[in-house]
Amino acid sequence: MGSTEESPTAWQQAPDVSGSLAVLKQTLLEEAINRPDGRKGLIKAARSLADALETPGESVTRLSYVPLQTVVLQIGINLDLFNIFAQSGEPLSTEHIAEQTGADPALIQRVLRFLAAIPAIKEVGPSLFTANSLTRTLTRTNMAAGVLHNMLTCNPAWAALPSFLEKNNYRNPSDVHDCSFQSGHSTSDGIFEWFPKNPTAHKEFMLWMTGQREGRGSWLDFFLFDERIADGFRKDDPDAVMLVDIGGGIGHEIRAIKDHYPSLHGRFILQDTPKTLEQALTVPSMEAMEYDFFTKQPVIGARTYYLRNVLHDWPYAQSISILKNIAAAMTPGYSKLLLNEFVIPDQGAGIVGTMVDFTMMSVVGSEERSEGQWRRMIEDAGLRVVRVWTGNEEEESVIEVELV
């Protein structure tokens, strides 16, 4: 009779390649440092390899439990675990953490082993943990805000999306007051009315809007601002406006432009709500101006009107209104409009753009748009696209626009 033992699998028969992979990892890290432009490609290739190695069951399990990661990360933030580990010069035991936080030791053990498995901390022995690079990242308020913003604002809307779409016969959401945000948060408010009533959520949103850009390329690295904008500026006019940042938050983009081109002439105007402008940065030549972009644009004839991640917050009709208000203020043959937004490719869309697209669907009933969608909407507002500038498929493009 034949043996009842299972035959060795291909994996069991294969030589141990862990050492080779360690060498390859170091080589790839060095390559990423020497060629930052290739880093995204390396990440994509590594993830593709991991996907290929997983069994179907492993893939479904991993994807199904992804939401738990932000849940446990928030628990870690609430307990101040990341600061505790980052400030310690040595590994800490479960018992020490339980004593310092006042939490149940059994609960702490469960939380720490989950965080180590992500890995948001490092396990160095039985019930013994220490900080790693992700731990230290999560000690920064604008990085922890990514977890808290998604938990407080986005997750309820995401969770409500399947039932919302089913209830509405799978029509594409197109109304900020009629999307899964309302059912997820049990409110009739749109997110922009909801935020003032939920200041903690709004604070984490504002922090994350700056935090998420760290480590990402700047549009100033691929858009030729000096050639396309500065060269045509009327620098002999002391009142001339170089740039109006519409809905520009607290002025990070104007500061980035001034840092990138310190010799630029002209006025820079930051437009946003009064509450936001209370926190505006101090930047040379920057003026803060209260403005609602659904009203007439008060700055006439600026060289540049700039919007970053504004129109993706609004469905077609509202976006057209915003664009027309800008167009009415532009000077033919002189003024430019720069839209710093995702441009979703017709094929091969990346994970970042598609995740943000579904977030816009859920929380504001809007979307990330393809180049064709952008061109049609811009033309419908009486403008025309001069050129679409793209540096990386996983980051926002710059759409250069002028009057027809």
The 8 nearest C-alpha neighbors of each residue, nearest first, counted from 0:
[[1, 2, 3, 4, 5, 6, 7, 8],
 [2, 0, 3, 4, 5, 6, 7, 8],
 [1, 3, 4, 0, 5, 6, 7, 8],
 [4, 2, 5, 1, 0, 6, 7, 8],
 [5, 3, 2, 6, 1, 7, 8, 0],
 [4, 6, 7, 3, 2, 8, 1, 11],
 [5, 7, 8, 4, 3, 2, 9, 11],
 [8, 6, 11, 5, 12, 9, 10, 4],
 [9, 7, 11, 10, 6, 12, 5, 13],
 [8, 10, 12, 11, 13, 7, 6, 14],
 [11, 9, 13, 8, 12, 7, 14, 15],
 [12, 10, 8, 9, 13, 7, 14, 15],
 [11, 13, 9, 10, 8, 7, 14, 15],
 [12, 14, 10, 11, 9, 15, 16, 8],
 [15, 13, 16, 12, 11, 10, 17, 9],
 [16, 14, 17, 13, 18, 19, 12, 11],
 [15, 17, 19, 18, 14, 20, 13, 21],
 [18, 16, 20, 19, 15, 21, 22, 14],
 [19, 17, 21, 20, 16, 22, 15, 23],
 [18, 20, 22, 16, 21, 17, 23, 15],
 [19, 21, 23, 17, 18, 22, 24, 16],
 [20, 22, 24, 18, 19, 23, 17, 25],
 [23, 21, 19, 25, 20, 24, 26, 18],
 [22, 24, 20, 26, 21, 25, 27, 19],
 [25, 23, 21, 27, 22, 26, 20, 28],
 [26, 24, 28, 22, 27, 23, 29, 21],
 [27, 25, 23, 29, 24, 28, 30, 22],
 [26, 28, 30, 24, 29, 25, 31, 23],
 [29, 27, 31, 25, 30, 26, 24, 32],
 [28, 30, 32, 26, 27, 31, 25, 33],
 [29, 31, 27, 33, 28, 32, 34, 26],
 [30, 32, 38, 28, 34, 35, 29, 33],
 [33, 31, 29, 30, 34, 35, 28, 38],
 [34, 32, 30, 31, 35, 29, 28, 36],
 [33, 35, 31, 36, 32, 37, 30, 38],
 [36, 34, 31, 38, 37, 32, 33, 30],
 [37, 35, 34, 38, 39, 31, 40, 391],
 [36, 38, 40, 35, 34, 39, 31, 41],
 [39, 37, 31, 41, 35, 40, 36, 42],
 [40, 38, 42, 41, 37, 43, 36, 35],
 [39, 41, 43, 37, 38, 42, 44, 36],
 [40, 42, 44, 38, 39, 43, 45, 37],
 [43, 41, 39, 45, 40, 44, 46, 38],
 [42, 44, 40, 46, 41, 45, 47, 39],
 [43, 45, 47, 41, 42, 46, 40, 48],
 [46, 44, 48, 42, 47, 43, 41, 49],
 [47, 45, 49, 43, 48, 44, 50, 42],
 [46, 48, 44, 50, 45, 49, 43, 51],
 [47, 49, 51, 45, 46, 50, 44, 52],
 [50, 48, 46, 52, 51, 47, 45, 53],
 [51, 49, 47, 53, 48, 52, 46, 58],
 [50, 52, 48, 49, 53, 47, 54, 46],
 [51, 53, 49, 50, 48, 54, 47, 57],
 [54, 52, 50, 51, 57, 58, 49, 55],
 [53, 55, 57, 56, 58, 52, 51, 50],
 [56, 54, 58, 57, 59, 53, 60, 50],
 [55, 57, 59, 54, 58, 60, 53, 61],
 [58, 56, 60, 54, 55, 59, 53, 61],
 [57, 59, 55, 61, 56, 60, 53, 62],
 [58, 60, 62, 56, 61, 57, 63, 55],
 [59, 61, 57, 63, 58, 62, 56, 64],
 [62, 60, 58, 59, 64, 63, 57, 65],
 [61, 63, 59, 65, 64, 60, 58, 66],
 [64, 62, 60, 61, 65, 59, 66, 58],
 [63, 65, 62, 61, 66, 67, 60, 68],
 [64, 66, 62, 67, 68, 63, 61, 69],
 [67, 65, 68, 64, 69, 70, 63, 62],
 [68, 66, 70, 65, 69, 64, 71, 72],
 [67, 69, 70, 66, 71, 65, 72, 117],
 [70, 68, 72, 71, 67, 66, 146, 73],
 [71, 69, 67, 73, 68, 72, 74, 66],
 [70, 72, 74, 73, 68, 69, 67, 75],
 [73, 71, 69, 75, 74, 70, 68, 76],
 [74, 72, 76, 75, 71, 70, 77, 69],
 [75, 73, 71, 77, 72, 76, 78, 70],
 [74, 76, 72, 78, 80, 73, 77, 79],
 [75, 77, 73, 79, 78, 74, 80, 72],
 [76, 78, 74, 79, 75, 73, 80, 72],
 [77, 79, 75, 80, 76, 74, 100, 81],
 [80, 78, 76, 77, 82, 81, 75, 83],
 [81, 79, 83, 75, 78, 82, 76, 84],
 [82, 80, 84, 134, 83, 79, 138, 85],
 [81, 83, 85, 138, 84, 80, 79, 86],
 [82, 84, 80, 81, 86, 85, 79, 87],
 [83, 85, 130, 87, 81, 82, 86, 129],
 [86, 84, 82, 130, 87, 83, 135, 81],
 [87, 85, 83, 84, 82, 88, 81, 130],
 [88, 86, 84, 89, 85, 83, 90, 91],
 [87, 89, 86, 90, 85, 84, 129, 130],
 [88, 90, 87, 91, 129, 84, 130, 128],
 [91, 89, 129, 128, 127, 92, 88, 87],
 [92, 90, 128, 127, 129, 95, 89, 93],
 [93, 91, 127, 95, 94, 126, 128, 96],
 [92, 94, 96, 126, 95, 108, 97, 127],
 [93, 95, 97, 92, 96, 98, 104, 126],
 [94, 96, 92, 98, 97, 93, 99, 91],
 [97, 95, 99, 93, 98, 94, 100, 92],
 [98, 96, 104, 94, 102, 100, 95, 99],
 [97, 99, 95, 101, 96, 100, 94, 102],
 [100, 98, 96, 97, 101, 95, 102, 94],
 [101, 99, 97, 102, 98, 96, 78, 79],
 [102, 100, 98, 97, 99, 103, 96, 104],
 [103, 101, 97, 100, 104, 107, 106, 98],
 [102, 104, 106, 105, 97, 107, 101, 98],
 [105, 103, 107, 97, 106, 108, 94, 102],
 [106, 104, 108, 103, 107, 109, 102, 97],
 [107, 105, 109, 103, 108, 104, 110, 102],
 [106, 108, 104, 110, 109, 105, 111, 97],
 [109, 107, 105, 111, 106, 110, 93, 104],
 [110, 108, 106, 107, 112, 111, 113, 105],
 [109, 111, 107, 113, 108, 112, 114, 106],
 [112, 110, 114, 108, 113, 109, 107, 115],
 [111, 113, 115, 109, 114, 110, 108, 116],
 [114, 112, 116, 110, 115, 111, 109, 117],
 [115, 113, 119, 111, 117, 116, 112, 118],
 [114, 116, 118, 120, 112, 121, 113, 117],
 [115, 117, 118, 113, 114, 112, 119, 120],
 [118, 116, 114, 115, 119, 113, 68, 120],
 [117, 119, 115, 116, 120, 114, 121, 133],
 [118, 120, 114, 133, 134, 117, 115, 121],
 [121, 119, 115, 130, 118, 131, 134, 114],
 [122, 120, 129, 115, 128, 130, 131, 123],
 [121, 123, 128, 115, 124, 127, 129, 120],
 [124, 122, 128, 127, 121, 129, 125, 90],
 [123, 125, 127, 122, 126, 128, 90, 92],
 [124, 126, 127, 123, 122, 128, 92, 93],
 [127, 125, 93, 92, 124, 128, 108, 122],
 [128, 126, 92, 124, 125, 91, 123, 122],
 [129, 127, 122, 90, 91, 123, 121, 92],
 [128, 130, 90, 121, 84, 120, 91, 122],
 [131, 129, 120, 84, 134, 85, 121, 135],
 [130, 132, 134, 120, 133, 121, 135, 129],
 [131, 133, 135, 134, 136, 130, 119, 120],
 [134, 132, 136, 135, 119, 131, 137, 120],
 [135, 133, 131, 137, 81, 132, 130, 119],
 [134, 136, 132, 138, 133, 137, 85, 131],
 [137, 135, 133, 134, 138, 139, 132, 142],
 [136, 138, 143, 134, 139, 135, 142, 133],
 [139, 137, 135, 82, 136, 81, 140, 134],
 [140, 138, 137, 142, 141, 136, 143, 135],
 [139, 141, 143, 142, 144, 138, 137, 206],
 [140, 142, 210, 206, 144, 207, 139, 143],
 [143, 141, 144, 140, 139, 210, 145, 137],
 [142, 144, 137, 140, 145, 146, 141, 139],
 [145, 143, 147, 203, 141, 142, 207, 146],
 [146, 144, 207, 148, 143, 142, 147, 149],
 [145, 147, 144, 149, 143, 148, 69, 150],
 [146, 148, 144, 150, 149, 145, 151, 203],
 [149, 147, 203, 151, 145, 204, 150, 152],
 [148, 150, 153, 146, 152, 147, 154, 151],
 [149, 151, 147, 154, 148, 152, 153, 146],
 [152, 150, 148, 149, 147, 200, 153, 154],
 [153, 151, 149, 148, 150, 154, 200, 155],
 [152, 154, 149, 156, 155, 157, 150, 151],
 [153, 155, 157, 150, 156, 149, 158, 152],
 [156, 154, 183, 158, 157, 153, 159, 184],
 [157, 155, 180, 183, 159, 179, 153, 154],
 [156, 158, 154, 160, 159, 155, 361, 153],
 [157, 159, 155, 156, 160, 154, 183, 161],
 [158, 160, 183, 156, 157, 179, 162, 161],
 [159, 161, 163, 179, 157, 162, 158, 164],
 [162, 160, 164, 163, 159, 165, 158, 157],
 [161, 163, 165, 164, 160, 159, 166, 179],
 [164, 162, 160, 166, 161, 165, 179, 159],
 [165, 163, 169, 167, 161, 166, 162, 160],
 [164, 166, 162, 168, 167, 163, 169, 161],
 [165, 167, 163, 164, 168, 162, 169, 161],
 [168, 166, 164, 165, 169, 170, 163, 162],
 [167, 169, 165, 166, 170, 164, 163, 171],
 [170, 168, 164, 167, 165, 171, 166, 163],
 [169, 171, 168, 167, 172, 164, 165, 173],
 [170, 172, 173, 169, 164, 360, 364, 167],
 [173, 171, 364, 178, 174, 170, 360, 365],
 [172, 174, 364, 314, 365, 171, 175, 177],
 [173, 175, 364, 177, 176, 172, 178, 314],
 [174, 176, 363, 364, 189, 177, 178, 173],
 [177, 175, 189, 174, 178, 188, 187, 181],
 [178, 176, 174, 175, 181, 364, 179, 172],
 [179, 177, 364, 180, 361, 172, 181, 176],
 [178, 180, 160, 156, 361, 182, 181, 159],
 [181, 179, 156, 362, 183, 178, 182, 361],
 [182, 180, 186, 184, 179, 183, 185, 187],
 [181, 183, 185, 179, 184, 180, 159, 186],
 [182, 184, 156, 155, 180, 159, 181, 185],
 [183, 185, 181, 186, 182, 180, 155, 156],
 [186, 184, 182, 181, 183, 187, 180, 188],
 [187, 185, 181, 188, 184, 182, 180, 183],
 [186, 188, 181, 189, 176, 185, 182, 177],
 [189, 187, 186, 193, 192, 190, 176, 181],
 [188, 190, 176, 192, 191, 175, 193, 187],
 [189, 191, 193, 192, 194, 188, 363, 362],
 [190, 192, 193, 194, 189, 195, 188, 363],
 [193, 191, 190, 189, 188, 194, 195, 196],
 [194, 192, 190, 196, 191, 188, 195, 189],
 [193, 195, 197, 201, 196, 191, 192, 190],
 [196, 194, 197, 198, 193, 192, 201, 191],
 [197, 195, 194, 193, 198, 192, 201, 199],
 [196, 198, 194, 195, 200, 199, 193, 201],
 [199, 197, 201, 200, 195, 202, 196, 194],
 [200, 198, 202, 201, 197, 203, 194, 151],
 [201, 199, 203, 198, 202, 197, 151, 204],
 [200, 202, 198, 204, 194, 199, 203, 205],
 [201, 203, 199, 205, 204, 200, 198, 206],
 [202, 204, 144, 206, 148, 200, 201, 205],
 [205, 203, 201, 207, 148, 202, 206, 200],
 [206, 204, 208, 202, 207, 203, 201, 209],
 [207, 205, 141, 203, 204, 208, 209, 144],
 [206, 208, 210, 204, 144, 145, 209, 141],
 [207, 209, 205, 206, 210, 211, 204, 212],
 [208, 210, 207, 211, 206, 212, 141, 205],
 [209, 211, 207, 141, 142, 212, 213, 208],
 [212, 210, 213, 209, 207, 208, 145, 142],
 [213, 211, 215, 210, 209, 214, 208, 216],
 [214, 212, 215, 211, 210, 209, 216, 142],
 [213, 215, 212, 216, 211, 217, 210, 35],
 [216, 214, 213, 212, 217, 394, 211, 393],
 [215, 217, 218, 214, 220, 394, 390, 212],
 [216, 218, 219, 220, 215, 221, 212, 390],
 [217, 219, 220, 221, 222, 216, 397, 396],
 [218, 220, 217, 222, 221, 224, 223, 256],
 [221, 219, 218, 217, 222, 216, 223, 390],
 [220, 222, 219, 218, 390, 223, 389, 388],
 [221, 223, 219, 224, 218, 220, 388, 397],
 [224, 222, 226, 225, 227, 221, 219, 220],
 [225, 223, 228, 227, 226, 222, 229, 219],
 [224, 226, 229, 223, 228, 227, 230, 260],
 [225, 227, 223, 230, 224, 228, 229, 231],
 [228, 226, 224, 225, 223, 229, 230, 231],
 [229, 227, 224, 225, 230, 226, 231, 232],
 [228, 230, 225, 232, 231, 226, 224, 227],
 [231, 229, 226, 232, 228, 225, 227, 224],
 [230, 232, 229, 228, 233, 227, 333, 226],
 [233, 231, 229, 234, 230, 302, 228, 241],
 [234, 232, 235, 236, 239, 231, 302, 265],
 [233, 235, 236, 232, 264, 265, 237, 239],
 [234, 236, 233, 237, 239, 232, 238, 265],
 [235, 237, 239, 234, 238, 233, 265, 240],
 [238, 236, 239, 235, 265, 234, 266, 240],
 [239, 237, 236, 240, 266, 265, 235, 234],
 [238, 240, 236, 237, 265, 266, 241, 233],
 [241, 239, 266, 301, 265, 242, 267, 302],
 [240, 242, 302, 265, 266, 267, 303, 301],
 [243, 241, 303, 267, 240, 304, 302, 244],
 [242, 244, 268, 304, 245, 267, 305, 269],
 [245, 243, 305, 269, 247, 270, 306, 268],
 [246, 244, 270, 247, 306, 243, 305, 269],
 [247, 245, 271, 270, 248, 244, 306, 309],
 [246, 248, 244, 245, 250, 269, 270, 271],
 [249, 247, 250, 246, 271, 275, 276, 251],
 [248, 250, 279, 280, 278, 276, 251, 247],
 [249, 251, 253, 252, 248, 280, 247, 279],
 [252, 250, 254, 253, 249, 255, 248, 280],
 [253, 251, 255, 254, 250, 256, 247, 244],
 [254, 252, 256, 255, 250, 251, 257, 267],
 [253, 255, 257, 251, 252, 256, 258, 282],
 [256, 254, 252, 258, 253, 257, 259, 251],
 [255, 257, 259, 253, 258, 254, 260, 252],
 [258, 256, 261, 254, 260, 259, 255, 253],
 [259, 257, 255, 256, 261, 260, 254, 253],
 [258, 260, 256, 257, 255, 261, 219, 254],
 [259, 261, 257, 258, 262, 263, 256, 225],
 [262, 260, 257, 258, 263, 259, 256, 264],
 [261, 263, 260, 264, 257, 259, 258, 265],
 [264, 262, 261, 260, 265, 257, 229, 241],
 [265, 263, 234, 262, 266, 241, 229, 232],
 [266, 264, 241, 240, 239, 234, 267, 263],
 [265, 267, 240, 241, 284, 239, 268, 285],
 [266, 268, 285, 242, 241, 284, 243, 240],
 [267, 269, 243, 286, 285, 287, 244, 242],
 [270, 268, 287, 244, 288, 286, 247, 243],
 [271, 269, 288, 245, 290, 246, 289, 244],
 [272, 270, 246, 290, 289, 248, 247, 276],
 [271, 273, 275, 289, 274, 290, 276, 291],
 [274, 272, 276, 275, 289, 277, 271, 290],
 [275, 273, 277, 272, 276, 278, 271, 289],
 [276, 274, 272, 277, 273, 278, 248, 271],
 [275, 277, 279, 273, 278, 274, 249, 272],
 [276, 278, 275, 274, 279, 273, 249, 272],
 [277, 279, 276, 275, 249, 280, 274, 248],
 [280, 278, 249, 276, 277, 250, 281, 275],
 [279, 281, 249, 250, 282, 278, 251, 254],
 [280, 282, 279, 283, 285, 250, 254, 284],
 [281, 283, 285, 280, 254, 284, 253, 250],
 [284, 282, 285, 281, 257, 254, 286, 267],
 [283, 285, 266, 267, 282, 286, 265, 268],
 [286, 284, 267, 282, 283, 268, 266, 287],
 [285, 287, 268, 269, 267, 288, 284, 266],
 [286, 288, 269, 268, 270, 285, 276, 289],
 [289, 287, 270, 269, 290, 286, 271, 268],
 [290, 288, 271, 272, 270, 273, 287, 291],
 [289, 291, 271, 270, 272, 292, 288, 294],
 [290, 292, 293, 294, 272, 271, 289, 270],
 [293, 291, 294, 321, 290, 296, 245, 295],
 [292, 294, 291, 321, 320, 295, 324, 317],
 [295, 293, 292, 291, 296, 324, 290, 321],
 [296, 294, 324, 297, 293, 292, 325, 327],
 [295, 297, 298, 324, 325, 328, 294, 292],
 [298, 296, 299, 295, 328, 290, 294, 325],
 [299, 297, 296, 301, 300, 328, 243, 240],
 [300, 298, 328, 301, 297, 329, 296, 330],
 [299, 301, 330, 329, 328, 334, 302, 298],
 [302, 300, 240, 303, 299, 334, 241, 242],
 [301, 303, 334, 241, 335, 242, 240, 333],
 [304, 302, 242, 335, 301, 336, 334, 241],
 [303, 305, 336, 243, 242, 337, 244, 335],
 [304, 306, 337, 244, 336, 243, 245, 338],
 [307, 305, 338, 245, 309, 339, 244, 337],
 [306, 308, 339, 309, 338, 340, 305, 247],
 [309, 307, 340, 311, 310, 339, 306, 312],
 [308, 310, 307, 311, 312, 306, 246, 313],
 [309, 311, 312, 313, 318, 308, 314, 306],
 [310, 312, 313, 309, 367, 366, 308, 365],
 [313, 311, 310, 309, 365, 363, 359, 314],
 [312, 314, 310, 365, 311, 318, 317, 315],
 [315, 313, 365, 173, 317, 316, 318, 174],
 [314, 316, 318, 317, 319, 313, 376, 173],
 [317, 315, 319, 318, 314, 320, 313, 321],
 [316, 318, 320, 319, 315, 314, 313, 321],
 [319, 317, 315, 321, 320, 316, 310, 313],
 [318, 320, 322, 316, 317, 321, 380, 323],
 [319, 321, 317, 323, 318, 322, 324, 316],
 [322, 320, 318, 324, 319, 323, 293, 292],
 [321, 323, 319, 325, 324, 320, 380, 326],
 [322, 324, 326, 320, 325, 380, 321, 319],
 [325, 323, 321, 327, 322, 295, 326, 296],
 [324, 326, 322, 323, 328, 327, 296, 329],
 [327, 325, 323, 329, 328, 324, 322, 402],
 [326, 328, 324, 325, 329, 323, 296, 295],
 [329, 327, 299, 325, 326, 300, 296, 330],
 [328, 330, 300, 326, 334, 327, 299, 331],
 [329, 331, 300, 334, 333, 332, 328, 301],
 [332, 330, 333, 402, 329, 334, 401, 403],
 [331, 333, 330, 334, 402, 401, 335, 329],
 [334, 332, 331, 330, 302, 335, 231, 329],
 [335, 333, 302, 330, 329, 303, 301, 300],
 [336, 334, 303, 401, 400, 302, 304, 337],
 [335, 337, 304, 400, 303, 305, 401, 399],
 [338, 336, 305, 399, 398, 400, 304, 397],
 [337, 339, 398, 306, 397, 340, 307, 305],
 [338, 340, 307, 397, 396, 395, 306, 308],
 [341, 339, 395, 308, 396, 338, 307, 342],
 [340, 342, 395, 396, 343, 367, 394, 352],
 [341, 343, 369, 370, 368, 396, 344, 340],
 [342, 344, 369, 368, 341, 348, 345, 352],
 [345, 343, 346, 348, 369, 342, 347, 370],
 [344, 346, 343, 369, 347, 348, 370, 371],
 [347, 345, 344, 348, 343, 349, 369, 392],
 [346, 348, 349, 344, 345, 343, 392, 350],
 [349, 347, 344, 346, 343, 350, 353, 352],
 [350, 348, 351, 352, 393, 347, 353, 392],
 [349, 351, 353, 352, 354, 348, 393, 355],
 [352, 350, 354, 353, 349, 393, 355, 394],
 [351, 353, 355, 354, 350, 349, 356, 393],
 [352, 354, 356, 350, 355, 351, 357, 349],
 [355, 353, 351, 356, 357, 352, 350, 358],
 [354, 356, 358, 352, 353, 357, 359, 351],
 [355, 357, 353, 367, 366, 359, 354, 358],
 [358, 356, 360, 354, 359, 355, 361, 353],
 [357, 359, 355, 361, 360, 356, 362, 354],
 [358, 360, 365, 356, 366, 357, 363, 361],
 [361, 359, 364, 357, 365, 358, 366, 362],
 [360, 362, 358, 179, 359, 156, 180, 364],
 [361, 363, 180, 359, 360, 358, 156, 364],
 [364, 362, 175, 359, 365, 360, 361, 312],
 [365, 363, 360, 173, 172, 175, 174, 178],
 [364, 366, 314, 360, 359, 363, 313, 173],
 [367, 365, 356, 359, 360, 311, 368, 364],
 [366, 368, 356, 311, 341, 343, 369, 342],
 [369, 367, 372, 342, 343, 366, 373, 370],
 [368, 370, 343, 342, 372, 371, 344, 373],
 [369, 371, 373, 372, 342, 374, 368, 343],
 [370, 372, 374, 369, 373, 375, 368, 376],
 [373, 371, 369, 375, 370, 374, 368, 376],
 [374, 372, 370, 376, 371, 375, 377, 368],
 [373, 375, 371, 377, 372, 376, 378, 370],
 [376, 374, 378, 372, 377, 373, 379, 371],
 [375, 377, 379, 373, 378, 374, 372, 380],
 [376, 378, 374, 380, 379, 382, 375, 373],
 [377, 379, 382, 381, 375, 380, 383, 376],
 [378, 380, 376, 377, 381, 375, 382, 319],
 [379, 381, 377, 378, 323, 382, 319, 322],
 [382, 380, 378, 379, 403, 402, 377, 383],
 [383, 381, 402, 378, 403, 377, 380, 401],
 [382, 384, 378, 403, 400, 401, 402, 377],
 [383, 385, 400, 386, 399, 374, 401, 398],
 [386, 384, 400, 399, 383, 401, 387, 398],
 [385, 387, 399, 384, 398, 388, 400, 397],
 [386, 388, 398, 397, 399, 389, 396, 385],
 [389, 387, 397, 396, 398, 386, 222, 390],
 [390, 388, 396, 391, 387, 397, 221, 392],
 [389, 391, 221, 396, 388, 392, 218, 394],
 [392, 390, 394, 393, 389, 395, 396, 216],
 [391, 393, 394, 349, 390, 389, 395, 348],
 [394, 392, 391, 351, 349, 352, 395, 350],
 [395, 393, 391, 392, 341, 396, 390, 216],
 [394, 396, 341, 340, 339, 397, 342, 393],
 [397, 395, 389, 340, 388, 341, 339, 342],
 [396, 398, 339, 388, 338, 387, 399, 337],
 [399, 397, 387, 338, 337, 386, 388, 400],
 [398, 400, 337, 386, 385, 384, 336, 387],
 [401, 399, 384, 336, 385, 383, 335, 337],
 [402, 400, 335, 383, 382, 336, 403, 384],
 [401, 403, 382, 331, 383, 381, 326, 400],
 [402, 382, 383, 381, 401, 331, 378, 384]]
